[in-house]
Amino acid sequence: MAIVPSQLLTPPTDFNSFLGNTAAIEQLRTAIAQGRLPHSLILSGPAGAGKYTLALMLAMAVECERQPRELRSYSVATGSEGQSLAGFCGVCRNCTRIATAFNLNEEVDKAVAAREELREVDKKETRVLIQPHPDVLVIPPDPPQLLIKLGQVRSIIQSAHYLPAEAPRKIFILTASSFMKEAANSLLKILEEPPATVHILILSENPGELLPTIRSRCATVRLGALPVEEIEMLLSDRRHDVPPKQRTLIARLAQGAAGRALGFDLATYTSARADAMLLLHQATQEPDHTALFKMTETYRAGAEGQQKAADLLRTFTLLLEDLLLIQSGTPELVRNTDLRPELERIAHAVTFQWIEQTSRSLDQVWSGMRRNLLRNLSLDAFAGTLATTAR
């Protein structure tokens, strides 16, 4: 399901435009104003929560040439008064260059296209890196495996040991927490003794993916979910193309993430969900292998097949969570509201143990995708596991 990596389609003009998580944002702004932003920081939260948007805003606040400040009024939560909050001007040379990286998908596509133009021998040694500013480096998962690789971490280490060229600090933004083993071990070395002029920001949907030794060396800020009602209001204000009934569905499927809601492609999601429901029906009804093989045959190699498979697995995960909500007696929390009657029927046909085992099998499919195993065969095997354990 297509999800915009930032909360807004255009770079925000100030921190006040960031949606939700006010207390966490103020703590980070206070730390920057006092020169106490951690050298190593994990920003965690679901996809679309605004982690990448916030990371670039923090980079702009640190590097801004004008260093604007706001005075916070009395805070009941902290008991503090008159606290200085860091901001960014958005117009200086440092801010404007960093802002060019807000459309991460577009920048990654450019980097991948540039790599494709290289000689074959050079492609293998070239890693995807986004550098909007001489002292700001964005490190996305490297296609096609979509993992942070050793070459990317080596670029961080090499650059970190040089003084900033044009700004007060060097900032490295790792946009995911899925690392190759060698890359994770190498990153640990720089986290143990980070240079005084370096900040490393790691964005993570699931910090548990990271090595415990990495987590222990980083401060963590979690972006919490926004209420469904708030997401619906946001969609009403900014997505006039979405009918009211679909707003409710999208608001629940967005899982409290404003950016995910704003960029939610419902057509793509429902297409992936149809395939996920076919897998569920294979497990709970008389299997139709012809329909199954016809469906999994479309999940072949290539970037398009990889994105399609990822959408299917994420959608299947949401369906499993809905089954758990029904079994636990809270059907009103189901996200796929338009499928609730069908999900209730399936929930009564399977056990909690089956859902638990299916979740483990789903993790194995994810692992196989990262190792570049044939996707259609992996999905066939997954479907076979579901049918076996359901009986």
C-alpha positions as a printed NumPy array, in Angstrom:
array([[  0.   ,   0.   ,   0.   ],
       [  1.583,   3.245,  -1.079],
       [  2.604,   5.244,   1.963],
       [  4.146,   8.699,   1.808],
       [  7.317,   8.726,   3.99 ],
       [  6.647,  12.201,   5.339],
       [  3.573,  13.617,   6.998],
       [  3.222,  16.318,   4.381],
       [  3.723,  16.356,   0.635],
       [  5.775,  19.576,   0.921],
       [  8.477,  20.428,   3.485],
       [  6.967,  21.855,   6.704],
       [  7.664,  25.468,   7.554],
       [  8.106,  24.941,  11.317],
       [  7.671,  22.423,  14.13 ],
       [  4.101,  23.572,  14.767],
       [  3.041,  21.918,  11.504],
       [  4.063,  18.486,  12.829],
       [  0.955,  16.5  ,  13.75 ],
       [  0.727,  15.042,  17.261],
       [  3.338,  13.932,  19.83 ],
       [  3.734,  17.494,  21.125],
       [  5.526,  16.516,  24.359],
       [  8.144,  14.402,  22.551],
       [  8.762,  17.144,  19.974],
       [  9.199,  19.77 ,  22.688],
       [ 11.72 ,  17.596,  24.522],
       [ 13.8  ,  17.246,  21.365],
       [ 13.59 ,  20.966,  20.596],
       [ 14.653,  21.775,  24.155],
       [ 17.611,  19.409,  23.862],
       [ 18.751,  21.094,  20.639],
       [ 18.38 ,  24.571,  22.157],
       [ 20.524,  23.505,  25.116],
       [ 23.096,  21.722,  22.928],
       [ 22.145,  18.371,  24.476],
       [ 20.664,  16.426,  21.555],
       [ 21.922,  12.827,  21.974],
       [ 24.695,  11.772,  19.626],
       [ 22.758,   8.561,  18.911],
       [ 18.957,   8.64 ,  18.76 ],
       [ 16.283,   6.105,  17.757],
       [ 13.013,   7.587,  16.48 ],
       [ 10.459,   4.784,  16.628],
       [  6.849,   4.519,  15.539],
       [  4.648,   2.958,  12.861],
       [  5.129,   3.649,   9.161],
       [  3.694,   7.057,   8.348],
       [  4.009,   8.392,  11.898],
       [  6.346,  11.12 ,  10.66 ],
       [  9.74 ,   9.71 ,  11.714],
       [ 11.513,  10.81 ,   8.541],
       [  9.77 ,  14.195,   8.526],
       [ 10.827,  14.754,  12.131],
       [ 14.404,  13.595,  11.48 ],
       [ 14.838,  16.179,   8.707],
       [ 13.211,  18.869,  10.854],
       [ 15.675,  18.094,  13.648],
       [ 18.53 ,  18.25 ,  11.149],
       [ 17.318,  21.653,   9.973],
       [ 17.037,  22.897,  13.567],
       [ 20.6  ,  21.771,  14.344],
       [ 22.112,  23.15 ,  11.129],
       [ 19.996,  26.31 ,  10.641],
       [ 22.164,  29.386,  10.146],
       [ 19.689,  31.672,  11.949],
       [ 18.911,  29.376,  14.926],
       [ 15.446,  30.82 ,  15.763],
       [ 14.038,  30.148,  19.229],
       [ 10.551,  30.041,  20.736],
       [  9.702,  30.543,  24.402],
       [  7.463,  27.796,  25.77 ],
       [  4.832,  28.832,  28.277],
       [  4.32 ,  26.967,  31.555],
       [  4.018,  23.179,  31.128],
       [  1.825,  21.276,  33.601],
       [  3.462,  17.975,  32.582],
       [  7.028,  19.062,  33.363],
       [  6.444,  21.952,  35.753],
       [  8.834,  24.076,  33.684],
       [  8.297,  27.617,  32.527],
       [  9.933,  29.798,  29.912],
       [ 11.829,  26.945,  28.275],
       [ 13.655,  27.818,  25.027],
       [ 12.643,  25.666,  22.032],
       [ 14.841,  25.294,  18.958],
       [ 13.367,  25.972,  15.541],
       [ 14.501,  26.45 ,  11.96 ],
       [ 14.034,  29.322,   9.536],
       [ 13.43 ,  27.193,   6.44 ],
       [ 15.001,  29.805,   4.148],
       [ 18.728,  29.807,   4.908],
       [ 21.139,  27.905,   2.687],
       [ 21.435,  24.989,   5.113],
       [ 17.665,  24.615,   5.632],
       [ 16.775,  24.793,   1.944],
       [ 19.341,  22.187,   0.954],
       [ 18.243,  19.745,   3.667],
       [ 14.606,  20.29 ,   2.634],
       [ 15.346,  18.937,  -0.863],
       [ 15.453,  15.426,   0.642],
       [ 11.877,  15.447,   1.993],
       [ 10.583,  13.383,  -0.925],
       [ 12.607,  10.314,   0.015],
       [ 11.069,   7.977,  -2.573],
       [ 11.977,  10.353,  -5.377],
       [ 15.55 ,  10.776,  -4.124],
       [ 16.029,   7.012,  -3.797],
       [ 14.694,   6.485,  -7.316],
       [ 17.214,   9.024,  -8.632],
       [ 20.076,   7.311,  -6.799],
       [ 19.062,   3.856,  -8.061],
       [ 18.727,   5.185, -11.626],
       [ 22.2  ,   6.757, -11.401],
       [ 23.621,   3.443, -10.202],
       [ 22.04 ,   1.629, -13.152],
       [ 24.005,   3.875, -15.499],
       [ 27.316,   2.606, -14.101],
       [ 29.386,  -0.258, -15.464],
       [ 28.462,  -3.671, -14.081],
       [ 31.7  ,  -3.904, -12.122],
       [ 30.963,  -0.55 , -10.424],
       [ 27.301,  -1.27 ,  -9.622],
       [ 28.218,  -3.916,  -7.056],
       [ 30.403,  -1.474,  -5.129],
       [ 27.982,   1.46 ,  -5.252],
       [ 25.486,   1.923,  -2.442],
       [ 22.409,   4.142,  -2.356],
       [ 23.087,   7.308,  -0.347],
       [ 21.187,  10.614,  -0.313],
       [ 23.248,  13.718,   0.475],
       [ 21.196,  16.939,   0.328],
       [ 23.877,  18.852,   2.273],
       [ 27.643,  18.276,   2.669],
       [ 27.112,  17.551,   6.378],
       [ 23.793,  15.652,   6.197],
       [ 23.681,  12.101,   4.847],
       [ 20.486,  10.035,   4.491],
       [ 20.947,   6.255,   4.35 ],
       [ 17.897,   4.305,   3.06 ],
       [ 17.664,   0.503,   2.781],
       [ 19.599,  -0.506,  -0.322],
       [ 17.558,  -2.211,  -3.097],
       [ 16.736,  -4.899,  -3.996],
       [ 17.116,  -6.584,  -0.568],
       [ 16.053,  -3.353,   1.174],
       [ 18.635,  -3.705,   3.929],
       [ 21.175,  -1.239,   5.311],
       [ 24.433,  -2.645,   3.949],
       [ 28.045,  -2.628,   5.033],
       [ 29.137,  -0.177,   2.342],
       [ 26.574,   2.365,   3.534],
       [ 27.733,   2.118,   7.162],
       [ 31.345,   2.414,   6.061],
       [ 30.419,   5.701,   4.366],
       [ 29.048,   6.926,   7.71 ],
       [ 32.199,   5.911,   9.581],
       [ 34.506,   7.491,   7.01 ],
       [ 32.589,  10.778,   6.934],
       [ 32.063,  10.93 ,  10.716],
       [ 35.786,  11.208,  11.411],
       [ 36.066,  14.454,   9.432],
       [ 34.96 ,  17.806,  10.846],
       [ 31.772,  19.353,   9.41 ],
       [ 32.398,  21.27 ,   6.207],
       [ 29.696,  23.968,   6.317],
       [ 27.448,  23.398,   9.331],
       [ 27.838,  23.013,  13.122],
       [ 27.324,  19.234,  13.109],
       [ 27.363,  16.16 ,  10.907],
       [ 24.025,  14.351,  10.844],
       [ 23.407,  10.819,   9.58 ],
       [ 19.819,   9.578,   9.153],
       [ 19.299,   5.835,   8.756],
       [ 15.725,   5.525,   7.509],
       [ 15.206,   1.893,   8.627],
       [ 16.424,  -0.534,  11.279],
       [ 16.81 ,  -3.555,   8.974],
       [ 20.57 ,  -4.134,   8.79 ],
       [ 22.797,  -6.782,   7.306],
       [ 24.68 ,  -8.426,  10.171],
       [ 28.066,  -6.99 ,   9.156],
       [ 26.553,  -3.51 ,   8.786],
       [ 24.983,  -3.632,  12.263],
       [ 28.284,  -4.701,  13.835],
       [ 30.135,  -1.895,  12.052],
       [ 27.589,   0.703,  13.134],
       [ 28.066,  -0.416,  16.723],
       [ 31.706,   0.673,  16.556],
       [ 30.844,   4.291,  15.75 ],
       [ 28.023,   4.333,  18.336],
       [ 30.421,   3.265,  21.085],
       [ 32.593,   6.37 ,  20.636],
       [ 30.765,   8.892,  18.433],
       [ 32.763,  12.018,  17.515],
       [ 31.622,  15.155,  19.345],
       [ 30.351,  16.771,  16.132],
       [ 28.177,  13.817,  15.012],
       [ 24.504,  12.922,  15.452],
       [ 23.197,   9.551,  14.225],
       [ 19.411,   9.181,  13.904],
       [ 17.97 ,   5.684,  13.385],
       [ 14.335,   5.463,  12.269],
       [ 12.562,   2.265,  13.245],
       [  9.088,   0.755,  13.069],
       [ 10.331,  -2.04 ,  15.328],
       [ 13.397,  -1.236,  17.486],
       [ 13.48 ,  -4.934,  18.424],
       [ 15.08 ,  -5.527,  15.008],
       [ 18.184,  -3.723,  16.241],
       [ 20.959,  -5.429,  18.156],
       [ 20.519,  -4.963,  21.936],
       [ 23.998,  -3.424,  22.004],
       [ 22.869,  -0.783,  19.489],
       [ 19.677,   0.018,  21.431],
       [ 21.611,   0.354,  24.669],
       [ 23.836,   3.038,  23.133],
       [ 20.987,   5.179,  21.815],
       [ 18.339,   7.374,  23.372],
       [ 14.849,   6.444,  22.128],
       [ 11.887,   8.681,  21.314],
       [  8.634,   6.978,  20.342],
       [  6.001,   8.664,  18.227],
       [  2.638,   7.497,  19.523],
       [ -0.547,   6.92 ,  17.526],
       [ -3.115,   9.659,  16.99 ],
       [ -6.786,   8.957,  17.859],
       [ -8.96 ,   7.651,  15.014],
       [-11.236,  10.696,  15.323],
       [ -8.284,  13.05 ,  14.837],
       [ -7.141,  11.124,  11.753],
       [-10.68 ,  11.349,  10.307],
       [-10.7  ,  15.119,  10.84 ],
       [ -7.316,  15.375,   9.142],
       [ -8.585,  13.405,   6.138],
       [-11.704,  15.577,   5.997],
       [ -9.514,  18.704,   5.864],
       [ -6.864,  17.487,   3.418],
       [ -8.257,  14.561,   1.411],
       [-11.422,  15.932,  -0.16 ],
       [-11.248,  13.15 ,  -2.743],
       [-12.028,  10.525,  -0.073],
       [-15.753,   9.798,   0.641],
       [-16.835,   9.81 ,   4.338],
       [-17.191,   6.004,   4.572],
       [-13.691,   5.508,   3.19 ],
       [-12.315,   8.095,   5.642],
       [-13.4  ,   5.913,   8.555],
       [-11.793,   2.85 ,   6.992],
       [ -8.537,   4.659,   6.158],
       [ -8.409,   6.253,   9.612],
       [ -8.499,   2.8  ,  11.218],
       [ -6.088,   1.224,   8.746],
       [ -3.597,   4.083,   9.234],
       [ -3.046,   2.858,  12.819],
       [ -2.78 ,   6.357,  14.21 ],
       [ -0.147,   7.514,  11.694],
       [ -1.   ,  10.848,  10.084],
       [  1.422,  10.476,   7.192],
       [  0.141,   6.988,   6.413],
       [ -3.451,   8.285,   6.349],
       [ -2.643,  11.223,   4.06 ],
       [ -0.81 ,   9.034,   1.565],
       [ -2.999,   5.942,   1.86 ],
       [ -3.773,   4.285,  -1.487],
       [ -6.993,   2.442,  -0.71 ],
       [ -7.203,   0.811,  -4.156],
       [ -3.761,  -0.755,  -3.783],
       [ -4.58 ,  -1.859,  -0.25 ],
       [ -7.873,  -3.533,  -1.182],
       [ -6.134,  -5.341,  -4.043],
       [ -3.522,  -6.737,  -1.651],
       [ -6.252,  -7.533,   0.874],
       [ -8.167,  -9.587,  -1.687],
       [ -5.096, -11.822,  -2.077],
       [ -4.638, -11.981,   1.699],
       [ -8.265, -13.036,   2.12 ],
       [ -7.734, -15.747,  -0.488],
       [ -4.925, -17.119,   1.684],
       [ -7.229, -17.077,   4.714],
       [ -9.976, -18.842,   2.801],
       [ -7.481, -21.509,   1.718],
       [ -6.873, -22.257,   5.378],
       [-10.472, -22.254,   6.601],
       [-12.387, -23.665,   3.633],
       [-11.897, -26.362,   1.024],
       [ -8.7  , -25.165,  -0.724],
       [ -8.876, -24.067,  -4.361],
       [ -5.296, -24.578,  -5.494],
       [ -6.027, -23.273,  -8.994],
       [ -7.019, -19.847,  -7.626],
       [ -4.079, -19.896,  -5.21 ],
       [ -1.435, -20.675,  -7.834],
       [ -2.956, -18.126, -10.212],
       [ -2.624, -15.5  ,  -7.475],
       [  0.901, -16.355,  -6.289],
       [  2.151, -16.514,  -9.884],
       [  1.84 , -12.716, -10.   ],
       [  4.394, -12.362,  -7.167],
       [  7.527, -12.843,  -9.219],
       [ 10.982, -11.257,  -9.213],
       [ 11.673,  -7.561,  -9.655],
       [ 11.012,  -4.397,  -7.701],
       [  7.297,  -4.396,  -8.56 ],
       [  6.888,  -7.97 ,  -7.335],
       [  8.788,  -7.145,  -4.171],
       [  6.544,  -4.172,  -3.366],
       [  3.44 ,  -6.221,  -4.132],
       [  4.605,  -9.028,  -1.82 ],
       [  5.406,  -6.559,   0.951],
       [  1.923,  -5.022,   0.626],
       [  0.358,  -8.496,   0.829],
       [  2.28 ,  -9.456,   3.968],
       [  1.503,  -6.169,   5.741],
       [ -2.168,  -6.53 ,   4.85 ],
       [ -2.222, -10.131,   6.063],
       [ -0.719,  -8.972,   9.369],
       [ -3.567,  -6.471,   9.839],
       [ -6.118,  -9.194,   9.127],
       [ -4.516, -11.464,  11.742],
       [ -4.686,  -8.625,  14.267],
       [ -8.377,  -8.15 ,  13.474],
       [ -8.987, -11.867,  14.084],
       [ -7.303, -11.525,  17.481],
       [ -9.446,  -8.492,  18.33 ],
       [-12.604, -10.459,  17.527],
       [-11.477, -13.487,  19.531],
       [-10.604, -11.269,  22.502],
       [-14.105,  -9.819,  22.589],
       [-13.344,  -6.362,  21.17 ],
       [-14.751,  -6.484,  17.615],
       [-15.43 ,  -2.733,  17.745],
       [-11.658,  -2.203,  17.365],
       [-11.434,  -4.107,  14.082],
       [ -9.622,  -2.043,  11.441],
       [-11.033,  -3.678,   8.301],
       [-14.532,  -2.538,   9.215],
       [-16.019,  -3.334,   5.806],
       [-15.036,  -7.013,   6.192],
       [-16.116,  -7.435,   9.786],
       [-18.844, -10.101,   9.195],
       [-16.481, -12.248,   7.128],
       [-13.637, -11.811,   9.636],
       [-15.95 , -12.826,  12.487],
       [-16.783, -16.048,  10.623],
       [-13.077, -16.815,  10.124],
       [-12.247, -15.904,  13.733],
       [-14.684, -18.553,  14.96 ],
       [-13.178, -21.141,  12.588],
       [ -9.569, -20.846,  13.802],
       [ -7.852, -21.022,  17.179],
       [ -5.556, -18.611,  18.951],
       [ -2.752, -21.157,  18.522],
       [ -3.317, -21.108,  14.758],
       [ -3.04 , -17.316,  14.664],
       [  0.146, -17.492,  16.74 ],
       [  1.69 , -20.133,  14.449],
       [  0.617, -18.203,  11.363],
       [  2.332, -15.09 ,  12.702],
       [  5.567, -17.053,  13.092],
       [  5.234, -18.421,   9.558],
       [  4.671, -14.873,   8.311],
       [  7.98 , -13.833,   9.884],
       [  9.669, -16.65 ,   7.97 ],
       [  8.227, -15.373,   4.674],
       [  9.599, -11.899,   5.473],
       [ 12.973, -13.456,   6.2  ],
       [ 12.872, -15.361,   2.909],
       [ 12.119, -12.167,   0.997],
       [ 15.184, -10.528,   2.496],
       [ 17.264, -13.487,   1.304],
       [ 15.766, -13.035,  -2.18 ],
       [ 13.967, -16.406,  -2.229],
       [ 11.358, -16.937,  -4.962],
       [  8.312, -15.088,  -3.714],
       [  5.625, -17.154,  -5.395],
       [  7.103, -20.394,  -4.028],
       [  7.406, -18.856,  -0.554],
       [  3.744, -17.819,  -0.65 ],
       [  2.675, -21.273,  -1.877],
       [  4.548, -22.86 ,   1.028],
       [  3.027, -20.314,   3.419],
       [ -0.487, -21.145,   2.185],
       [  0.227, -24.838,   2.65 ],
       [  1.324, -24.2  ,   6.238],
       [ -1.869, -22.276,   6.965],
       [ -4.075, -25.07 ,   5.644],
       [ -2.164, -27.75 ,   7.584],
       [ -2.201, -25.96 ,  10.943],
       [ -5.856, -24.931,  10.619],
       [ -7.018, -28.543,  10.537]])
